[in-house]
Amino acid sequence: MPWELQEHAGRHYAVLFHYALPDDAWAVELSEAVPASAKGAENPDATETYGPGAAFLVALVPDEDPNLQPAVRVYSPDERVVPYEIMRWFMEQVADQVERCRIGFEQEEPEAMD
C-alpha cells in the first residue's frame, strides 16, 4: 500500500492509499506518521523513517458507480487539530484520486455499451 509523507511544524503526517473492498471504493487515509519500525531503522538502505499511523480522516472514493459521491469519515475519539496546510495537502490527494477514478469511469463507459 503506497503512502506519502509530509512534515509540518515538526510533526509528520501520512496519507495512505488502499482499496476498501467492503465499500467498493478507494480509501485515502490521513494519519499522524509514526517512526519506522526498529527493523526498518536497522536497514541502512531504508529510505522511509516514518510510516502511516492510525487513520483519523478517511476519504472514500467510489470507483465502480459514477453516481456515488466521495465522502470523508472522521475517526477520532479525542479532539484533534489538523493544520490547514496538512488538510489542504490531504484534500489535494483526495481530489487526485477522485480524478483518477472519474477517468477510469469514462474509459470503461464505451466497453460497457458493447
N, CA, C and O atoms as CSV, one atom per row, in Angstrom:
chain,resi,resn,atom,element,x,y,z
A,1,MET,N,N,0.847,-1.173,0.000
A,1,MET,CA,C,0.000,0.000,0.000
A,1,MET,C,C,0.898,1.242,0.000
A,1,MET,O,O,1.675,1.445,0.933
A,2,PRO,N,N,0.794,2.048,-1.014
A,2,PRO,CA,C,1.636,3.245,-1.074
A,2,PRO,C,C,1.159,4.327,-0.112
A,2,PRO,O,O,-0.019,4.416,0.233
A,3,TRP,N,N,2.111,5.135,0.302
A,3,TRP,CA,C,1.769,6.274,1.136
A,3,TRP,C,C,2.706,7.422,0.826
A,3,TRP,O,O,3.760,7.241,0.217
A,4,GLU,N,N,2.300,8.610,1.257
A,4,GLU,CA,C,3.102,9.815,1.110
A,4,GLU,C,C,3.225,10.463,2.471
A,4,GLU,O,O,2.319,10.381,3.301
A,5,LEU,N,N,4.366,11.113,2.690
A,5,LEU,CA,C,4.635,11.764,3.967
A,5,LEU,C,C,4.754,13.269,3.783
A,5,LEU,O,O,5.156,13.758,2.727
A,6,GLN,N,N,4.394,13.989,4.839
A,6,GLN,CA,C,4.508,15.443,4.843
A,6,GLN,C,C,4.855,15.863,6.260
A,6,GLN,O,O,4.304,15.328,7.222
A,7,GLU,N,N,5.767,16.818,6.394
A,7,GLU,CA,C,6.149,17.339,7.699
A,7,GLU,C,C,5.592,18.750,7.837
A,7,GLU,O,O,5.630,19.530,6.886
A,8,HIS,N,N,5.081,19.076,9.008
A,8,HIS,CA,C,4.571,20.413,9.269
A,8,HIS,C,C,4.827,20.750,10.730
A,8,HIS,O,O,4.368,20.044,11.628
A,9,ALA,N,N,5.560,21.832,10.963
A,9,ALA,CA,C,5.835,22.327,12.319
A,9,ALA,C,C,6.392,21.223,13.229
A,9,ALA,O,O,6.010,21.116,14.394
A,10,GLY,N,N,7.287,20.417,12.687
A,10,GLY,CA,C,7.937,19.381,13.482
A,10,GLY,C,C,7.142,18.097,13.645
A,10,GLY,O,O,7.623,17.159,14.282
A,11,ARG,N,N,5.941,18.030,13.089
A,11,ARG,CA,C,5.126,16.811,13.149
A,11,ARG,C,C,5.073,16.203,11.761
A,11,ARG,O,O,5.134,16.906,10.752
A,12,HIS,N,N,4.957,14.895,11.731
A,12,HIS,CA,C,4.904,14.181,10.458
A,12,HIS,C,C,3.512,13.590,10.263
A,12,HIS,O,O,2.901,13.071,11.197
A,13,TYR,N,N,3.026,13.683,9.023
A,13,TYR,CA,C,1.716,13.169,8.662
A,13,TYR,C,C,1.876,12.245,7.467
A,13,TYR,O,O,2.810,12.382,6.677
A,14,ALA,N,N,0.950,11.300,7.347
A,14,ALA,CA,C,0.998,10.348,6.244
A,14,ALA,C,C,-0.369,10.257,5.586
A,14,ALA,O,O,-1.405,10.349,6.245
A,15,VAL,N,N,-0.347,10.075,4.272
A,15,VAL,CA,C,-1.552,9.760,3.517
A,15,VAL,C,C,-1.320,8.391,2.905
A,15,VAL,O,O,-0.367,8.183,2.155
A,16,LEU,N,N,-2.200,7.465,3.233
A,16,LEU,CA,C,-2.108,6.079,2.776
A,16,LEU,C,C,-3.250,5.804,1.808
A,16,LEU,O,O,-4.385,6.217,2.045
A,17,PHE,N,N,-2.946,5.100,0.709
A,17,PHE,CA,C,-3.938,4.748,-0.297
A,17,PHE,C,C,-4.133,3.234,-0.291
A,17,PHE,O,O,-3.160,2.480,-0.339
A,18,HIS,N,N,-5.378,2.793,-0.232
A,18,HIS,CA,C,-5.660,1.363,-0.357
A,18,HIS,C,C,-7.109,1.185,-0.808
A,18,HIS,O,O,-7.924,2.104,-0.726
A,19,TYR,N,N,-7.401,-0.016,-1.284
A,19,TYR,CA,C,-8.759,-0.295,-1.730
A,19,TYR,C,C,-9.557,-0.867,-0.570
A,19,TYR,O,O,-9.139,-1.841,0.055
A,20,ALA,N,N,-10.706,-0.264,-0.281
A,20,ALA,CA,C,-11.597,-0.714,0.792
A,20,ALA,C,C,-12.681,-1.569,0.152
A,20,ALA,O,O,-13.697,-1.051,-0.312
A,21,LEU,N,N,-12.468,-2.858,0.129
A,21,LEU,CA,C,-13.377,-3.778,-0.546
A,21,LEU,C,C,-14.819,-3.689,-0.046
A,21,LEU,O,O,-15.733,-3.685,-0.871
A,22,PRO,N,N,-15.065,-3.619,1.263
A,22,PRO,CA,C,-16.466,-3.555,1.719
A,22,PRO,C,C,-17.208,-2.317,1.196
A,22,PRO,O,O,-18.429,-2.343,1.043
A,23,ASP,N,N,-16.471,-1.238,0.926
A,23,ASP,CA,C,-17.089,-0.002,0.452
A,23,ASP,C,C,-17.046,0.133,-1.068
A,23,ASP,O,O,-17.608,1.079,-1.620
A,24,ASP,N,N,-16.386,-0.802,-1.749
A,24,ASP,CA,C,-16.175,-0.687,-3.198
A,24,ASP,C,C,-15.640,0.699,-3.544
A,24,ASP,O,O,-16.156,1.375,-4.434
A,25,ALA,N,N,-14.605,1.105,-2.829
A,25,ALA,CA,C,-14.056,2.447,-3.004
A,25,ALA,C,C,-12.582,2.462,-2.621
A,25,ALA,O,O,-12.103,1.622,-1.859
A,26,TRP,N,N,-11.885,3.441,-3.174
A,26,TRP,CA,C,-10.520,3.697,-2.740
A,26,TRP,C,C,-10.570,4.486,-1.446
A,26,TRP,O,O,-11.352,5.427,-1.314
A,27,ALA,N,N,-9.743,4.104,-0.502
A,27,ALA,CA,C,-9.638,4.823,0.763
A,27,ALA,C,C,-8.346,5.639,0.741
A,27,ALA,O,O,-7.272,5.126,0.430
A,28,VAL,N,N,-8.477,6.906,1.075
A,28,VAL,CA,C,-7.336,7.802,1.212
A,28,VAL,C,C,-7.338,8.208,2.679
A,28,VAL,O,O,-8.216,8.947,3.123
A,29,GLU,N,N,-6.353,7.722,3.429
A,29,GLU,CA,C,-6.342,7.895,4.883
A,29,GLU,C,C,-5.296,8.915,5.324
A,29,GLU,O,O,-4.156,8.884,4.862
A,30,LEU,N,N,-5.687,9.810,6.214
A,30,LEU,CA,C,-4.757,10.754,6.828
A,30,LEU,C,C,-4.474,10.305,8.251
A,30,LEU,O,O,-5.392,10.008,9.015
A,31,SER,N,N,-3.196,10.260,8.598
A,31,SER,CA,C,-2.804,9.896,9.959
A,31,SER,C,C,-1.590,10.713,10.366
A,31,SER,O,O,-0.904,11.305,9.533
A,32,GLU,N,N,-1.347,10.727,11.656
A,32,GLU,CA,C,-0.075,11.265,12.118
A,32,GLU,C,C,0.932,10.139,11.919
A,32,GLU,O,O,0.715,9.018,12.378
A,33,ALA,N,N,2.029,10.438,11.235
A,33,ALA,CA,C,3.015,9.409,10.931
A,33,ALA,C,C,3.737,8.981,12.202
A,33,ALA,O,O,3.912,9.765,13.135
A,34,VAL,N,N,4.147,7.732,12.212
A,34,VAL,CA,C,4.878,7.174,13.348
A,34,VAL,C,C,6.270,6.767,12.877
A,34,VAL,O,O,6.458,6.451,11.702
A,35,PRO,N,N,7.251,6.771,13.788
A,35,PRO,CA,C,8.592,6.352,13.384
A,35,PRO,C,C,8.576,4.936,12.814
A,35,PRO,O,O,7.814,4.078,13.259
A,36,ALA,N,N,9.433,4.714,11.821
A,36,ALA,CA,C,9.534,3.393,11.207
A,36,ALA,C,C,9.957,2.380,12.266
A,36,ALA,O,O,10.557,2.735,13.281
A,37,SER,N,N,9.637,1.125,12.013
A,37,SER,CA,C,9.967,0.071,12.971
A,37,SER,C,C,11.469,-0.012,13.176
A,37,SER,O,O,12.249,0.467,12.354
A,38,ALA,N,N,11.861,-0.621,14.272
A,38,ALA,CA,C,13.284,-0.791,14.559
A,38,ALA,C,C,13.956,-1.588,13.448
A,38,ALA,O,O,15.108,-1.324,13.100
A,39,LYS,N,N,13.246,-2.551,12.897
A,39,LYS,CA,C,13.799,-3.355,11.809
A,39,LYS,C,C,14.137,-2.468,10.618
A,39,LYS,O,O,15.202,-2.602,10.016
A,40,GLY,N,N,13.222,-1.562,10.283
A,40,GLY,CA,C,13.487,-0.648,9.182
A,40,GLY,C,C,14.607,0.314,9.497
A,40,GLY,O,O,15.386,0.676,8.615
A,41,ALA,N,N,14.695,0.737,10.759
A,41,ALA,CA,C,15.751,1.661,11.157
A,41,ALA,C,C,17.124,0.995,11.100
A,41,ALA,O,O,18.131,1.665,10.869
A,42,GLU,N,N,17.166,-0.317,11.311
A,42,GLU,CA,C,18.438,-1.037,11.257
A,42,GLU,C,C,18.903,-1.252,9.820
A,42,GLU,O,O,20.082,-1.513,9.583
A,43,ASN,N,N,18.000,-1.146,8.876
A,43,ASN,CA,C,18.323,-1.362,7.475
A,43,ASN,C,C,18.943,-0.086,6.913
A,43,ASN,O,O,18.251,0.926,6.798
A,44,PRO,N,N,20.230,-0.106,6.559
A,44,PRO,CA,C,20.862,1.114,6.053
A,44,PRO,C,C,20.292,1.564,4.709
A,44,PRO,O,O,20.463,2.721,4.324
A,45,ASP,N,N,19.616,0.660,3.989
A,45,ASP,CA,C,19.019,1.013,2.698
A,45,ASP,C,C,17.614,1.589,2.846
A,45,ASP,O,O,17.021,2.024,1.858
A,46,ALA,N,N,17.075,1.598,4.058
A,46,ALA,CA,C,15.717,2.097,4.278
A,46,ALA,C,C,15.677,3.594,3.979
A,46,ALA,O,O,16.512,4.356,4.466
A,47,THR,N,N,14.705,4.002,3.180
A,47,THR,CA,C,14.589,5.414,2.831
A,47,THR,C,C,13.517,6.120,3.656
A,47,THR,O,O,13.554,7.343,3.789
A,48,GLU,N,N,12.574,5.382,4.204
A,48,GLU,CA,C,11.491,5.978,4.991
A,48,GLU,C,C,11.813,5.861,6.476
A,48,GLU,O,O,12.107,4.772,6.969
A,49,THR,N,N,11.759,6.972,7.177
A,49,THR,CA,C,11.961,6.938,8.624
A,49,THR,C,C,10.630,7.014,9.364
A,49,THR,O,O,10.571,6.800,10.575
A,50,TYR,N,N,9.566,7.320,8.632
A,50,TYR,CA,C,8.226,7.374,9.200
A,50,TYR,C,C,7.270,6.603,8.305
A,50,TYR,O,O,7.502,6.445,7.107
A,51,GLY,N,N,6.195,6.131,8.910
A,51,GLY,CA,C,5.155,5.439,8.163
A,51,GLY,C,C,3.797,5.836,8.697
A,51,GLY,O,O,3.708,6.534,9.707
A,52,PRO,N,N,2.733,5.400,8.031
A,52,PRO,CA,C,1.388,5.770,8.463
A,52,PRO,C,C,1.060,5.242,9.861
A,52,PRO,O,O,1.470,4.144,10.239
A,53,GLY,N,N,0.323,6.036,10.607
A,53,GLY,CA,C,-0.193,5.618,11.906
A,53,GLY,C,C,-1.669,5.289,11.771
A,53,GLY,O,O,-2.152,4.971,10.684
A,54,ALA,N,N,-2.376,5.369,12.882
A,54,ALA,CA,C,-3.821,5.109,12.865
A,54,ALA,C,C,-4.533,6.278,12.186
A,54,ALA,O,O,-4.324,7.437,12.544
A,55,ALA,N,N,-5.370,5.962,11.211
A,55,ALA,CA,C,-6.066,6.998,10.439
A,55,ALA,C,C,-7.078,7.735,11.303
A,55,ALA,O,O,-7.780,7.131,12.115
A,56,PHE,N,N,-7.144,9.056,11.116
A,56,PHE,CA,C,-8.188,9.827,11.784
A,56,PHE,C,C,-9.122,10.502,10.787
A,56,PHE,O,O,-10.197,10.962,11.172
A,57,LEU,N,N,-8.741,10.570,9.529
A,57,LEU,CA,C,-9.631,11.001,8.444
A,57,LEU,C,C,-9.501,10.001,7.309
A,57,LEU,O,O,-8.389,9.636,6.927
A,58,VAL,N,N,-10.619,9.558,6.771
A,58,VAL,CA,C,-10.602,8.624,5.649
A,58,VAL,C,C,-11.578,9.125,4.596
A,58,VAL,O,O,-12.772,9.276,4.855
A,59,ALA,N,N,-11.049,9.381,3.404
A,59,ALA,CA,C,-11.907,9.736,2.272
A,59,ALA,C,C,-12.160,8.468,1.478
A,59,ALA,O,O,-11.221,7.762,1.111
A,60,LEU,N,N,-13.415,8.180,1.214
A,60,LEU,CA,C,-13.788,7.025,0.400
A,60,LEU,C,C,-14.194,7.526,-0.979
A,60,LEU,O,O,-15.106,8.340,-1.124
A,61,VAL,N,N,-13.490,7.018,-1.987
A,61,VAL,CA,C,-13.701,7.452,-3.363
A,61,VAL,C,C,-14.228,6.262,-4.157
A,61,VAL,O,O,-13.453,5.380,-4.526
A,62,PRO,N,N,-15.543,6.221,-4.429
A,62,PRO,CA,C,-16.117,5.101,-5.177
A,62,PRO,C,C,-15.507,5.001,-6.571
A,62,PRO,O,O,-15.265,6.013,-7.229
A,63,ASP,N,N,-15.261,3.772,-7.013
A,63,ASP,CA,C,-14.671,3.591,-8.340
A,63,ASP,C,C,-15.506,2.683,-9.240
A,63,ASP,O,O,-15.102,2.388,-10.364
A,64,GLU,N,N,-16.663,2.237,-8.758
A,64,GLU,CA,C,-17.481,1.338,-9.573
A,64,GLU,C,C,-18.816,1.938,-9.981
A,64,GLU,O,O,-19.435,1.464,-10.934
A,65,ASP,N,N,-19.268,2.961,-9.286
A,65,ASP,CA,C,-20.563,3.585,-9.597
A,65,ASP,C,C,-20.358,5.094,-9.697
A,65,ASP,O,O,-20.155,5.758,-8.681
A,66,PRO,N,N,-20.409,5.642,-10.913
A,66,PRO,CA,C,-20.163,7.075,-11.075
A,66,PRO,C,C,-21.217,7.956,-10.405
A,66,PRO,O,O,-21.007,9.162,-10.269
A,67,ASN,N,N,-22.328,7.388,-9.991
A,67,ASN,CA,C,-23.357,8.177,-9.315
A,67,ASN,C,C,-23.090,8.358,-7.829
A,67,ASN,O,O,-23.696,9.221,-7.194
A,68,LEU,N,N,-22.192,7.556,-7.266
A,68,LEU,CA,C,-21.846,7.695,-5.852
A,68,LEU,C,C,-20.814,8.805,-5.681
A,68,LEU,O,O,-19.891,8.940,-6.485
A,69,GLN,N,N,-20.980,9.583,-4.644
A,69,GLN,CA,C,-20.074,10.702,-4.377
A,69,GLN,C,C,-19.031,10.316,-3.327
A,69,GLN,O,O,-19.315,9.514,-2.438
A,70,PRO,N,N,-17.823,10.882,-3.426
A,70,PRO,CA,C,-16.824,10.664,-2.381
A,70,PRO,C,C,-17.336,11.203,-1.044
A,70,PRO,O,O,-18.150,12.126,-1.003
A,71,ALA,N,N,-16.852,10.619,0.028
A,71,ALA,CA,C,-17.238,11.045,1.370
A,71,ALA,C,C,-16.029,10.966,2.284
A,71,ALA,O,O,-15.103,10.194,2.034
A,72,VAL,N,N,-16.038,11.761,3.340
A,72,VAL,CA,C,-14.953,11.749,4.325
A,72,VAL,C,C,-15.515,11.286,5.653
A,72,VAL,O,O,-16.526,11.799,6.131
A,73,ARG,N,N,-14.845,10.311,6.240
A,73,ARG,CA,C,-15.216,9.825,7.576
A,73,ARG,C,C,-14.166,10.302,8.578
A,73,ARG,O,O,-12.972,10.334,8.282
A,74,VAL,N,N,-14.636,10.670,9.763
A,74,VAL,CA,C,-13.751,11.123,10.829
A,74,VAL,C,C,-13.674,10.022,11.866
A,74,VAL,O,O,-14.698,9.571,12.381
A,75,TYR,N,N,-12.463,9.589,12.173
A,75,TYR,CA,C,-12.233,8.554,13.181
A,75,TYR,C,C,-11.343,9.143,14.267
A,75,TYR,O,O,-10.123,9.200,14.108
A,76,SER,N,N,-11.936,9.575,15.351
A,76,SER,CA,C,-11.128,10.104,16.434
A,76,SER,C,C,-11.980,10.241,17.686
A,76,SER,O,O,-12.934,11.018,17.702
A,77,PRO,N,N,-11.650,9.502,18.726
A,77,PRO,CA,C,-12.412,9.651,19.969
A,77,PRO,C,C,-12.069,10.956,20.688
A,77,PRO,O,O,-12.848,11.447,21.505
A,78,ASP,N,N,-10.897,11.511,20.376
A,78,ASP,CA,C,-10.452,12.749,21.009
A,78,ASP,C,C,-10.479,13.892,19.999
A,78,ASP,O,O,-10.447,13.682,18.786
A,79,GLU,N,N,-10.537,15.093,20.533
A,79,GLU,CA,C,-10.432,16.253,19.651
A,79,GLU,C,C,-9.042,16.269,19.027
A,79,GLU,O,O,-8.049,16.014,19.709
A,80,ARG,N,N,-8.972,16.562,17.757
A,80,ARG,CA,C,-7.692,16.585,17.049
A,80,ARG,C,C,-7.623,17.859,16.219
A,80,ARG,O,O,-8.598,18.252,15.579
A,81,VAL,N,N,-6.474,18.489,16.238
A,81,VAL,CA,C,-6.249,19.682,15.443
A,81,VAL,C,C,-5.432,19.271,14.223
A,81,VAL,O,O,-4.356,18.687,14.349
A,82,VAL,N,N,-5.958,19.583,13.045
A,82,VAL,CA,C,-5.249,19.303,11.802
A,82,VAL,C,C,-4.841,20.639,11.206
A,82,VAL,O,O,-5.704,21.454,10.880
A,83,PRO,N,N,-3.543,20.881,11.058
A,83,PRO,CA,C,-3.110,22.150,10.477
A,83,PRO,C,C,-3.701,22.352,9.079
A,83,PRO,O,O,-3.876,21.400,8.318
A,84,TYR,N,N,-3.999,23.590,8.769
A,84,TYR,CA,C,-4.611,23.940,7.488
A,84,TYR,C,C,-3.807,23.390,6.308
A,84,TYR,O,O,-4.383,22.804,5.393
A,85,GLU,N,N,-2.498,23.570,6.318
A,85,GLU,CA,C,-1.669,23.101,5.200
A,85,GLU,C,C,-1.747,21.583,5.040
A,85,GLU,O,O,-1.714,21.080,3.917
A,86,ILE,N,N,-1.848,20.859,6.137
A,86,ILE,CA,C,-1.964,19.397,6.069
A,86,ILE,C,C,-3.342,19.017,5.527
A,86,ILE,O,O,-3.458,18.088,4.728
A,87,MET,N,N,-4.377,19.724,5.952
A,87,MET,CA,C,-5.717,19.445,5.427
A,87,MET,C,C,-5.780,19.729,3.929
A,87,MET,O,O,-6.394,18.967,3.183
A,88,ARG,N,N,-5.158,20.805,3.486
A,88,ARG,CA,C,-5.108,21.106,2.043
A,88,ARG,C,C,-4.370,20.006,1.292
A,88,ARG,O,O,-4.825,19.563,0.237
A,89,TRP,N,N,-3.245,19.566,1.822
A,89,TRP,CA,C,-2.453,18.502,1.198
A,89,TRP,C,C,-3.286,17.220,1.092
A,89,TRP,O,O,-3.302,16.569,0.047
A,90,PHE,N,N,-3.976,16.864,2.181
A,90,PHE,CA,C,-4.828,15.675,2.184
A,90,PHE,C,C,-5.930,15.802,1.135
A,90,PHE,O,O,-6.159,14.872,0.362
A,91,MET,N,N,-6.607,16.938,1.103
A,91,MET,CA,C,-7.705,17.115,0.151
A,91,MET,C,C,-7.205,17.139,-1.295
A,91,MET,O,O,-7.931,16.734,-2.202
A,92,GLU,N,N,-5.977,17.608,-1.520
A,92,GLU,CA,C,-5.397,17.528,-2.863
A,92,GLU,C,C,-5.187,16.068,-3.261
A,92,GLU,O,O,-5.421,15.690,-4.409
A,93,GLN,N,N,-4.747,15.255,-2.308
A,93,GLN,CA,C,-4.570,13.829,-2.572
A,93,GLN,C,C,-5.915,13.177,-2.887
A,93,GLN,O,O,-6.012,12.345,-3.789
A,94,VAL,N,N,-6.944,13.559,-2.142
A,94,VAL,CA,C,-8.291,13.033,-2.380
A,94,VAL,C,C,-8.782,13.473,-3.760
A,94,VAL,O,O,-9.323,12.664,-4.514
A,95,ALA,N,N,-8.597,14.742,-4.088
A,95,ALA,CA,C,-9.039,15.255,-5.389
A,95,ALA,C,C,-8.342,14.518,-6.530
A,95,ALA,O,O,-8.967,14.215,-7.546
A,96,ASP,N,N,-7.058,14.230,-6.368
A,96,ASP,CA,C,-6.328,13.466,-7.392
A,96,ASP,C,C,-6.919,12.071,-7.553
A,96,ASP,O,O,-7.052,11.577,-8.673
A,97,GLN,N,N,-7.275,11.431,-6.434
A,97,GLN,CA,C,-7.861,10.088,-6.500
A,97,GLN,C,C,-9.237,10.130,-7.150
A,97,GLN,O,O,-9.579,9.244,-7.933
A,98,VAL,N,N,-10.024,11.145,-6.834
A,98,VAL,CA,C,-11.341,11.311,-7.463
A,98,VAL,C,C,-11.155,11.446,-8.976
A,98,VAL,O,O,-11.877,10.819,-9.753
A,99,GLU,N,N,-10.204,12.249,-9.382
A,99,GLU,CA,C,-9.951,12.449,-10.818
A,99,GLU,C,C,-9.536,11.138,-11.490
A,99,GLU,O,O,-10.013,10.833,-12.583
A,100,ARG,N,N,-8.661,10.364,-10.859
A,100,ARG,CA,C,-8.250,9.072,-11.430
A,100,ARG,C,C,-9.450,8.139,-11.579
A,100,ARG,O,O,-9.581,7.453,-12.593
A,101,CYS,N,N,-10.318,8.110,-10.583
A,101,CYS,CA,C,-11.492,7.232,-10.658
A,101,CYS,C,C,-12.459,7.701,-11.736
A,101,CYS,O,O,-13.035,6.878,-12.446
A,102,ARG,N,N,-12.643,8.997,-11.868
A,102,ARG,CA,C,-13.559,9.510,-12.899
A,102,ARG,C,C,-13.016,9.237,-14.298
A,102,ARG,O,O,-13.782,8.934,-15.212
A,103,ILE,N,N,-11.716,9.342,-14.467
A,103,ILE,CA,C,-11.111,8.993,-15.756
A,103,ILE,C,C,-11.347,7.518,-16.034
A,103,ILE,O,O,-11.643,7.134,-17.166
A,104,GLY,N,N,-11.216,6.686,-14.997
A,104,GLY,CA,C,-11.481,5.255,-15.137
A,104,GLY,C,C,-12.918,4.989,-15.552
A,104,GLY,O,O,-13.173,4.126,-16.392
A,105,PHE,N,N,-13.877,5.737,-14.958
A,105,PHE,CA,C,-15.288,5.588,-15.346
A,105,PHE,C,C,-15.459,5.883,-16.834
A,105,PHE,O,O,-16.108,5.130,-17.559
A,106,GLU,N,N,-14.863,6.995,-17.277
A,106,GLU,CA,C,-15.007,7.411,-18.676
A,106,GLU,C,C,-14.381,6.413,-19.630
A,106,GLU,O,O,-14.923,6.162,-20.706
A,107,GLN,N,N,-13.247,5.839,-19.252
A,107,GLN,CA,C,-12.572,4.877,-20.128
A,107,GLN,C,C,-13.327,3.567,-20.209
A,107,GLN,O,O,-13.262,2.887,-21.232
A,108,GLU,N,N,-14.042,3.194,-19.159
A,108,GLU,CA,C,-14.802,1.931,-19.156
A,108,GLU,C,C,-16.168,2.089,-19.794
A,108,GLU,O,O,-16.771,1.093,-20.195
A,109,GLU,N,N,-16.671,3.301,-19.900
A,109,GLU,CA,C,-18.029,3.536,-20.399
A,109,GLU,C,C,-18.279,2.935,-21.783
A,109,GLU,O,O,-19.295,2.259,-21.951
A,110,PRO,N,N,-17.402,3.141,-22.804
A,110,PRO,CA,C,-17.685,2.539,-24.112
A,110,PRO,C,C,-17.711,1.018,-24.068
A,110,PRO,O,O,-18.492,0.396,-24.787
A,111,GLU,N,N,-16.875,0.411,-23.241
A,111,GLU,CA,C,-16.863,-1.047,-23.136
A,111,GLU,C,C,-18.164,-1.560,-22.556
A,111,GLU,O,O,-18.641,-2.625,-22.948
A,112,ALA,N,N,-18.739,-0.822,-21.633
A,112,ALA,CA,C,-19.996,-1.245,-21.017
A,112,ALA,C,C,-21.134,-1.205,-22.024
A,112,ALA,O,O,-22.108,-1.946,-21.896
A,113,MET,N,N,-21.011,-0.340,-23.025
A,113,MET,CA,C,-22.047,-0.197,-24.029
A,113,MET,C,C,-22.057,-1.389,-25.004
A,113,MET,O,O,-23.092,-1.705,-25.590
A,114,ASP,N,N,-20.894,-2.047,-25.173
A,114,ASP,CA,C,-20.790,-3.162,-26.136
A,114,ASP,C,C,-21.655,-4.313,-25.791
A,114,ASP,O,O,-21.668,-5.313,-26.508
